[in-house]
Amino acid sequence: MAGLFEKQAATYAEARPQYPKEWFAKLASLTARHELAWDAGTGNGQAAVSVAEHYEQVIATDVSEAQLKHAIPHPKVRYVHTPLSTPEPDLVSILGGEGSVDLVTVAQAVHWFDLPSFYSIVHRVLRKPGGVIAVWGYNYSMSPLEDVMKRLFETTKAYWDPRAWYAFNRYRTLPFPFKSIGLGSEGAPMELEMEQDLSFDAFLGMLKSWSAVTTAKERGVDLLSEGVVKELETAWGGPSLVRRVTYKAFMLAGTPKMEV
């Protein structure tokens, strides 16, 4: 996963949409305590700093050093580089030990994880009872630009890592072995929306942050050629227009299944 986002880390930090504050307030209302949260695959920390509004401390981890260099500073967030080679016991220790975490969040990243390994760690560190895990994402069906985004997406299909299809399928096929708490369940994610005001430059920056665009360029294919950008600009309504776009998002949240 780290290699997919190393080269465009700065673009990623600037271009990705902000998650609604009410999501974090709702998740916080569902945990028994509010001492420690873990934001896994934190990237630039945009979810971690919102989680920190509700918890005493947030440990935000990522396998990418480049992403963490662009992370948003916050007095209650501790960023930790956790390479893929980090042993499970070491990661559990970093997170405070068994049963120490009140909330685990993963924003637009869980589909890249080694899921059995990640879920094993989650079960070890989540507080029982009372701990909650929430994973969410969004895909690139953006109202009112569905048609142009569909055409662009067709050109990118050959360059996505296969794991990205969990997100394109809106997490409907994502394994999620946790007890539902009313915010989606395995096979039936909760449908959400995110609104954002975007300039054309910001919209283009978001497209440049796609891992498929970087992968294609490394293979000698420019998916955002001058002609494509001109077509996008026309569909957008001109380079100076600021549009309000709506991302289609989805969430799965749950709590550990108690052993009988």
Beta strands, then each sheet from edge to edge (+ up, - down):
strand 1: 36-40
strand 2: 57-62
strand 3: 77-81
strand 4: 103-107
strand 5: 132-143
strand 6: 179-180
strand 7: 190-199
strand 8: 242-255
sheet 1: 3+ 2+ 1+ 4+ 5+ 8- 6+
sheet 2: 3+ 2+ 1+ 4+ 5+ 8- 7+
end
